[in-house]
């Protein structure tokens, strides 16, 4: 093997490259399975698991061990397994209640394990684990590999395949629980619980973006419900930042990037889709509606890139934003779809206006993060959101309130 490893080094192939190749194997394998090339699919999946055996050995043999490689290897194992199981049930619609339950529990525990790995890397950085934790982790990985690969095995000998699936699945589940228990012993459980709470709030806001996409895809009649989901997601975006600071679990990189991805999904992509659908319905101009979608997504993307870059590379004031932040910019532009949806020209002008406010980072114009009587504004916002949700007040009231709120925020920036 050392000769092969030296060849890899000569070809400038690193252990991390081998780890990343696992994702290409799983994508190609699932595509082959979807196209009914079952043996090719099974071969790719097994080969993907094989890369997990050699990347660590390669790194140790050639002295290329790194903290980034260890983290990547641990995360890729979990993502690879979850992706294989979810894709199989999604493509085949196969629902054996026992196998489905075992798979669902393992996926939940592995997702929790992903958060645990990220938490350890960001906060506590557990340097050393006992031999038992390492041994259980390796055995867990073996049975997870057998369990996930058996789903894609193309030949079914009577009860042989279901028995292998149940046997390996139950063992993988038991070892996953034991592995998670060992990891939990190494950390501050109370602090991890706080980290999990903050992560869950952001995850729920991402879910709201998915619900908004589903609603707007049903037709223009559901645009108010889709927009309401984005408004609630913006409120949660404010809460998760507050909780992260209060619980002292905010991180420099992961939390910032994770929050930015959630913002780009909710206030960039989903907001752009809603604008496109509403504008096209009332104007029947497909080219202009696609321009609005592209323009808005680009504006939010550049805004978030600038925010992340300056947050990591430079220390800007914690009480200031360069340009109008993505959430209020998205709420401002969506308010046009609530107040004057029939006037497509006004919607277009409002999109450009909101985009310009979000792009003021180019001129280094700072927006204050906090406004006077912020608690009263937050309470009023919550009351209006609740009133609109129960249909006590019409949706255009929410749009008018948003316009007033963002105008006050913008006026303070130029004051």
N, C-alpha and C positions, 0 to 999 in steps of 0.2 A: 504493500500500500504506500510505503514511503516514496517509491519511485513515481507512483501516480501523483502523490501530493507535491513532489518536486516539479513535476510537469505542470501542475496547476499553478504553482508559484511562478514558474517561468512564463506561463501564459497570463500572469497577473490576475488569476482567479482567486478571490479571497473566500474565507469561510462564510462571510456574509452574503456573497454572491450565490453560494450553494443554498443557503437558507432562503434567499429570495426566490430561487428557482422553484421552490415548493409551490408557490402561488401560480406559476405558469403551468405546472403539472396538474394542479387541481382544476384550473380553468379549462385546460385542454381536455382533461379527463371527463369533466362534466359535459362539455360540448359534445364529445364523442358519445357519451351515454344518451344525451338528448337526441342525437342523430342515429341511435340504434347500433353504434359500433361498440358493442359491449366488451369484447375482449381488449380492444384498444383502450377503452375507458378504465378497465380494471388494471391493466398494465401501468398506465400513467399514474393512477392513484397509489399503487404499491410502490412505484418508483419515487413518488413524492414523499412517502413515509421513509423510504430508504435514505433519502437525502438528510433526514434527521439523524441517522446513525453516523453519517460520515462527516457532517460539518463540524461537530464538536471534536471528534477524533483528529480531523485535519488541523483544527486550530491548536489543539494541545501538542500534536506531533511537530508542527512547524513553528511553535512559539508565537502564534498569532492570536492568542486569547485576549479579548477586550471586554470591557463592561457593556459596551453597546451590543456586541455580538451575543453575550449572554442574555441580555434583555430581549433582543430580536428573536433568538431561538426559542425562548420561553413563550413569547407572545405568538409566534408563528405556529407553534404546535397547537395551541388552543384555537386560533382562528381557522387553521386548516381543518381540524376536527369538526368545529361548528359548521363551517361552510359545506363540508361533505354531507353531513346529516340533514341540514336544512334543504340543500339542493335536491337530495334524493326524495324526501317527502313532498317537496314542491313539484317536482317533475312527474313523479309516478302517481301521486295521490294515494299512496299506500298507507293504510291506517290499521295496523295491528295494535290494539289498545295497549298491550303490554310493552311492545317495542317502542311505541310512541311515547308512553309515559316514562320509560327508562331514558330514552333519548332526550326528552324534554328536561328531565331533572339534571342529567349530565351537562346539557347545554347551559342551564341556569347556573350550575356550580362552576363551570368553566368560565362563564362570563364574569362571575364573581371573582374567579381566580385572575382574570385579566386585570380587573380593577385592583386586586391585591398586589399584583406584580408592579403596576404603575405606581400605586401608593408607596410601596417599598422603595422604588427607584427615586421617587420625588421627595419623600419625607424621611423615612427611617433608615433606608439602605441597609438592610440586614446583610452582614458580610458573610456569616458562616452559619450553616445549618448542620444538624446532626446527620449521621450516616443513615438513620432510619428514614428521614425526610427524603433524602436523595434516592434511596432504594425504592421507597414507595412510589415516588414520582416516575422512576423509570419503568416500574412494573405497570403503573397506571397507563403510561404512554403505550406500552405494548398491547394491552387489552383494548385500549381505545382505537389503536391502529387495526387490530383484528375486527373489532366491532364495526367500524366505519367502512372498512374494505369489504367485509362480508356482504354488506348491502348491495355492492356493485358486482359481486361474483356472478357470472352469467349462467351458471349451471345450478339447478336446484334438485338435489337427490332426495326426494320425498321429504322427510322431516329433518334432514341433515342441516340445511341452511338455517331454518328457524331455531334449531337447538343451539347451533354455534352462535347465532345472534343473541339469543337470550343469555347463554352462559357467559359469553365475553362481555355483554352489556351489563349484566349484574355485577360481575367482577370489576369492570371499569368504574361502575357507579360506587361500589364500596371503596375502591382505592382512591377515587377522586375525593370522597368525603374525608378519608384519612389524610390525604395529602393536604387538603384545605385546612384540616384541623392543625396539622403540624405548622403550616405557615401562619395561622392565626395565633399560635403560641409565641411567635417571634415578634409580634407587633403590639402596639398599644390599641386595644380593641375599641376603646372609647373614641380615640381620635380617628380610627378607621371608620367607625360608625358615622362620625361627622362628615368625613370625606365622602362616604357613600351617599349621605343625605344631599350634599351639594351636587354630586354627580347625577343623582336621580332627578333633581329639579331641572337641570339642563337637558337630561334625556327626555323628560316629559315635554319640554318645550319643543324638542325635535319631533316627538310624536304628534304634537299639535300641528306642526307644519305638514306632516304626512296626512293628517285628517283634513287640513285645509285643501291640500292637493286633491284628495278624494272628493271633497264636496264640490270644488270648482269643476272637476272633470264630469260631474253629473249634469252640469248645465248652469246657465247664468242665473237661474232661479235660486241657486244656493250660494250666490256670491256673498250675501251678508253673513252667512254662517262661516264661510271660508275666511272672510276678513276678520270676524270675531275671534277665530282661532289664532290668527296672527297677533291680534291685540293682546290676548291672554298670554301668548308666548313672549311678547315684549315685556309684560308685567313680570313674568317668571324670570326673564333675563336680568331684570333689576334685582330680583330676590336672590338669585344664586350668587351674584357678586357680593351682596350684603352678607349672606350666610358664610361665604368663603372667608371674608374678612373677619367676621365675628368669631367663627370657629378656628380662625388662624390655620386654614388648610389651603390657602391660595398658593399656587406654585408659579414659578417663573416661566415655564415652558408648556408643560402638558395642559394645565388648566387654561392658559391663555389661548393655545391653539384649539383646544376642544371647544371653548366658548366661541371662538371665531368661526369654527366650522358650523356650529349651531346657528350663529348669526347669519352666515352666508346662505345656509339652507333656508331659514325662515324668512329673512328680510331681503335676501337677494333673489334666489331662484324661485321660491314659492310666491313671493310678492310680485316678481316679474311675470309669472304665469297668470296670476289673477289679473294684473293690468292688461296683459295681452288678450285674455279671454273677454274681459269687459269692453275694451276698446274695439275689438273686432266685432263683437255682437252689435254695438251701436253704430259703427262706422262702415262695416263690411270691407275694410281696407286691410288686406292680409299683410302687405308689405310694410305698412306703417306699424301694424301691431307687432310684427317681428322686430322692427327697429326699436320699438319701445321696450320689448323684452330684453334684447341685446344691450341696449343702452343702460337700462337699470341694473342688470347683472354686472356689467362692466364697472359701473360707478361704485356699487357696493363692494365688489372684489378689490378694486384699487383702494377704497377707503379702509378696508380691513387689513390689507397688506401694509399700508402706511402705518396704521395703528400698531400692528404687531411688530413691525420693524423698529419703530421708535420706542416701543415699550421694552424691547429686548436690548437694542443697541444703545439707546440713550435713556436717560432718566428724566422724563417729562413730569410735570406736576400731576399728582394724583387727583387733583381737583379740576383738571382741564382736559378737554378733547380738542384735537386738531380737526376742525371741520365738524359739521353736524353728525353725531353718531348714527350708525346704521339703523338701530331700532326706531328712534323718533323720525328719521327720514322716511322709513318704510311706512310708518303710521300716517305721516303727513301725506304721502302720495296716495295711500289707500283711502284716505278721507275723501278724496275727489270722487271715488267710486261710490261713496255713500251720500254725498251732498248733491252732486250734479252728474250722475252717471250717463244721462242721455246726451250730454254735450261733449262729444268726443274731442273737439278742438280744445276745450278747456282742460280736459284730462291730459291731453298732450302737453299743453303749456305747464300744467301742474307738475307733470313728470320732469320736465326740463328744469323747472324752478327748484324742485326738491333735490334733483340731481346736482344742481349747482351749489346748493347749500351743503350737501354731503361732500362736495369736492373742494370746499374752502381750505382743506388741509394744504392744497397747493400754495396758497397765499399765507400759510401759517397763521390763519385766524383761529383763535382759541374760543371754545365754548365752555362755559362754566358747567361743571359736573353737578353741582348742587344749586338749587334755587331757593329763594326765601320761602319759609313756611312749607318745606318739602313734605313733611308728614301730612299736612292738610291736603296738599295736592294729591298725594298718594291715596289718602282716604277717599277723596272726591272721585278719583279715577276708578277706584275699586267699586264705589257705589254706582257709578254710571255703567261700568262693565256688567255688574250684576243686574242692574235694571234693564239693560239691553238684552241680556241673556234670557231673563224671564219675560221679555217682551212688554215690560211696563212702560218703556219709552221707545220711540222709533229710532232706527239706526242712524238717521241723519243727525240726531242730537250728538251721538258719539263722534261723528265726523266733524261737526262744528266745534265741539269741545277740544278735539285733537288739534285743529287748526289754531285755536286760540292759545293752547298750551305751547305748541312748537313756536308760534310767533313770539311769545314771551321769552322763551328760551333763546331764540335768535336775536331778539332785541337786546338782551343782556350781553350777548357776545360782542355787539357793535357799540355798546354803551361806553 
